[in-house]
C-alpha cells in the first residue's frame, strides 16, 4: 500500500490523524491493519508523528452519528488523497 502525502505543519506535541479507507483491509484485524499502515509509512519515509486508522469502504460507510467515525472523521475530515480505491482523510480530534 503506497500513499504519498503532503503533510500539514505540526504544532509541537501534536500528531497527524488520518483515516485510510481501502478494501485492502478486508479480512484484517486491527493489529494487522496497524502493521500494514506502519510499514507503508516507513516505506514512504514519513517520520512525522501520524496516528493512522484503516477501514474498508463498507465499514466506513456503515458508521453514522454518535460513533467516532461519524462524529469525528466524517464530520471533520478533509480528503487529502484519492488514488484508485484508496482514500485518505485527515482529521483533528478535539
Backbone as CSV, one residue per row, in Angstrom:
resi,resn,N_x,N_y,N_z,CA_x,CA_y,CA_z,C_x,C_y,C_z
1,UNK,0.853,-1.172,0.000,0.000,0.000,0.000,0.897,1.233,0.000
2,UNK,0.807,2.035,-1.039,1.578,3.266,-1.148,0.632,4.446,-1.082
3,UNK,0.992,5.475,-0.332,0.169,6.679,-0.296,0.997,7.900,0.053
4,UNK,1.728,8.454,-0.951,2.494,9.665,-0.686,1.566,10.800,-0.282
5,UNK,1.950,11.558,0.736,1.098,12.611,1.293,1.815,13.946,1.329
6,UNK,1.059,15.010,1.191,1.508,16.344,1.533,1.061,16.541,2.969
7,UNK,1.972,16.645,3.901,1.598,16.734,5.304,1.534,18.176,5.776
8,UNK,0.538,18.485,6.611,0.432,19.844,7.138,1.522,20.110,8.165
9,UNK,1.724,21.386,8.471,2.674,21.737,9.523,2.124,21.291,10.861
10,UNK,2.985,20.757,11.692,2.571,20.269,13.004,2.866,21.291,14.086
11,UNK,1.977,21.333,15.046,2.272,22.091,16.255,3.052,21.176,17.182
12,UNK,3.915,21.746,17.980,4.727,20.943,18.891,3.825,20.091,19.776
13,UNK,4.171,18.819,19.885,3.429,17.902,20.740,2.167,17.339,20.113
14,UNK,1.908,17.653,18.830,0.700,17.122,18.205,1.080,16.064,17.177
15,UNK,0.073,15.379,16.696,0.293,14.400,15.641,-0.703,14.665,14.528
16,UNK,-0.584,13.902,13.464,-1.499,13.990,12.330,-2.405,12.773,12.404
17,UNK,-3.706,13.015,12.411,-4.682,11.929,12.449,-5.192,11.703,11.035
18,UNK,-5.073,10.476,10.539,-5.562,10.159,9.202,-6.351,8.858,9.242
19,UNK,-7.346,8.803,8.362,-8.108,7.575,8.156,-7.845,7.130,6.723
20,UNK,-7.471,5.883,6.571,-7.228,5.302,5.261,-8.402,4.381,4.969
21,UNK,-9.117,4.660,3.878,-10.273,3.852,3.521,-9.897,3.049,2.282
22,UNK,-9.845,1.738,2.449,-9.431,0.859,1.363,-9.960,-0.543,1.615
23,UNK,-10.462,-1.183,0.561,-10.913,-2.558,0.709,-9.752,-3.533,0.852
24,UNK,-8.513,-3.041,0.756,-7.350,-3.881,1.047,-7.366,-4.359,2.501
25,UNK,-8.132,-3.684,3.364,-8.197,-4.063,4.777,-9.168,-5.206,5.058
26,UNK,-9.924,-5.653,4.048,-10.870,-6.754,4.255,-10.139,-7.974,4.790
27,UNK,-10.704,-8.570,5.817,-10.144,-9.784,6.394,-9.011,-9.548,7.377
28,UNK,-8.605,-8.283,7.579,-7.529,-7.983,8.525,-8.110,-7.542,9.859
29,UNK,-7.482,-7.990,10.939,-7.871,-7.486,12.250,-7.143,-6.159,12.505
30,UNK,-7.442,-5.532,13.636,-6.864,-4.226,13.947,-5.339,-4.253,13.945
31,UNK,-4.745,-5.245,14.571,-3.287,-5.334,14.641,-2.666,-5.460,13.250
32,UNK,-3.264,-6.279,12.394,-2.752,-6.442,11.033,-2.842,-5.126,10.257
33,UNK,-3.939,-4.404,10.442,-4.112,-3.118,9.759,-3.056,-2.117,10.217
34,UNK,-2.834,-2.045,11.534,-1.836,-1.116,12.061,-0.443,-1.458,11.552
35,UNK,-0.151,-2.752,11.434,1.149,-3.175,10.915,1.322,-2.746,9.456
36,UNK,0.295,-2.957,8.643,0.346,-2.558,7.232,0.539,-1.048,7.111
37,UNK,-0.212,-0.288,7.913,-0.103,1.175,7.866,1.277,1.641,8.314
38,UNK,1.795,1.053,9.366,3.122,1.420,9.848,4.201,1.122,8.826
39,UNK,4.112,-0.027,8.182,5.094,-0.380,7.150,4.998,0.559,5.944
40,UNK,3.774,0.936,5.572,3.594,1.860,4.442,4.178,3.234,4.766
41,UNK,3.973,3.701,5.990,4.540,4.991,6.396,6.068,4.935,6.388
42,UNK,6.616,3.831,6.873,8.075,3.669,6.880,8.616,3.618,5.457
43,UNK,7.930,2.890,4.586,8.365,2.777,3.190,8.351,4.149,2.510
44,UNK,7.369,4.971,2.872,7.267,6.318,2.295,8.212,7.303,2.985
45,UNK,8.958,6.802,3.972,9.915,7.628,4.720,9.237,8.816,5.411
46,UNK,8.039,8.566,5.912,7.316,9.591,6.673,7.673,9.394,8.144
47,UNK,8.302,10.394,8.707,8.756,10.277,10.100,7.959,11.156,11.051
48,UNK,7.047,11.973,10.519,6.208,12.795,11.378,5.310,11.881,12.206
49,UNK,4.898,12.347,13.396,4.009,11.518,14.216,2.608,11.451,13.600
50,UNK,2.250,10.263,13.148,0.958,10.056,12.491,0.196,8.972,13.226
51,UNK,-1.073,9.251,13.486,-1.977,8.230,14.007,-2.897,7.850,12.853
52,UNK,-2.678,6.670,12.293,-3.434,6.225,11.123,-4.399,5.121,11.512
53,UNK,-5.622,5.231,10.997,-6.659,4.224,11.210,-7.089,3.694,9.856
54,UNK,-7.305,2.385,9.744,-7.691,1.781,8.478,-9.090,1.198,8.517
55,UNK,-9.885,1.484,7.495,-11.255,0.984,7.381,-11.501,0.510,5.963
56,UNK,-12.385,-0.469,5.805,-12.864,-0.814,4.473,-13.946,0.203,4.105
57,UNK,-14.280,0.279,2.819,-15.356,1.181,2.378,-16.659,0.848,3.101
58,UNK,-16.951,-0.449,3.236,-18.190,-0.885,3.886,-18.215,-0.470,5.358
59,UNK,-17.117,-0.682,6.068,-17.039,-0.292,7.477,-17.213,1.217,7.635
60,UNK,-16.536,1.973,6.754,-16.595,3.421,6.836,-18.014,3.922,6.554
61,UNK,-18.646,3.376,5.522,-19.992,3.797,5.143,-21.024,3.455,6.217
62,UNK,-20.807,2.367,6.948,-21.780,1.905,7.937,-21.792,2.734,9.223
63,UNK,-20.754,3.536,9.445,-20.656,4.311,10.680,-21.421,5.621,10.537
64,UNK,-22.253,5.920,11.526,-23.057,7.136,11.492,-22.807,8.007,12.704
65,UNK,-23.770,8.873,12.965,-23.670,9.760,14.119,-23.523,8.952,15.402
66,UNK,-22.904,9.590,16.378,-22.657,9.005,17.701,-21.627,7.878,17.660
67,UNK,-20.808,7.878,16.594,-19.655,6.979,16.523,-18.429,7.848,16.265
68,UNK,-17.264,7.335,16.584,-16.038,8.086,16.337,-15.905,8.429,14.858
69,UNK,-16.171,7.464,14.002,-16.057,7.696,12.564,-17.057,8.760,12.122
70,UNK,-18.294,8.639,12.556,-19.320,9.591,12.139,-19.124,10.982,12.690
71,UNK,-18.835,11.085,13.982,-18.734,12.394,14.634,-17.399,13.090,14.421
72,UNK,-16.344,12.352,14.252,-15.025,12.973,14.100,-14.527,12.932,12.653
73,UNK,-14.432,11.739,12.094,-13.797,11.619,10.776,-14.710,12.139,9.666
74,UNK,-15.947,11.656,9.609,-16.846,12.105,8.543,-17.221,13.570,8.704
75,UNK,-17.455,14.003,9.938,-17.888,15.380,10.165,-16.767,16.392,9.995
76,UNK,-15.549,16.031,10.373,-14.452,16.998,10.395,-13.324,16.677,9.432
77,UNK,-13.369,15.499,8.831,-12.266,15.075,7.977,-12.219,15.795,6.651
78,UNK,-11.021,15.933,6.139,-10.783,16.541,4.837,-10.046,15.514,3.989
79,UNK,-10.603,15.203,2.825,-9.936,14.244,1.960,-8.670,14.879,1.399
80,UNK,-7.538,14.238,1.660,-6.264,14.787,1.213,-5.648,13.985,0.074
81,UNK,-6.194,12.806,-0.178,-5.626,11.982,-1.247,-6.659,10.951,-1.677
82,UNK,-6.788,10.769,-2.978,-7.594,9.684,-3.532,-6.776,9.089,-4.659
83,UNK,-6.534,7.798,-4.561,-5.721,7.125,-5.559,-6.323,5.751,-5.808
84,UNK,-6.969,5.589,-6.938,-7.619,4.312,-7.213,-8.689,4.032,-6.192
85,UNK,-8.540,2.972,-5.455,-9.541,2.579,-4.470,-9.152,2.966,-3.053
86,UNK,-8.164,3.839,-2.909,-7.719,4.274,-1.585,-8.088,5.739,-1.386
87,UNK,-8.710,6.036,-0.237,-9.000,7.423,0.132,-8.305,7.700,1.450
88,UNK,-7.725,8.889,1.582,-7.072,9.286,2.825,-7.734,10.575,3.312
89,UNK,-8.198,10.553,4.543,-8.810,11.732,5.144,-7.998,12.156,6.349
90,UNK,-7.730,13.456,6.451,-7.069,13.984,7.628,-8.157,14.587,8.522
91,UNK,-8.036,14.403,9.827,-8.998,14.972,10.762,-8.285,15.351,12.028
92,UNK,-8.888,16.234,12.783,-8.332,16.659,14.066,-9.309,16.282,15.161
93,UNK,-8.838,15.558,16.133,-9.664,15.161,17.261,-9.674,16.318,18.251
94,UNK,-10.867,16.747,18.618,-10.980,17.875,19.565,-11.580,17.413,20.858
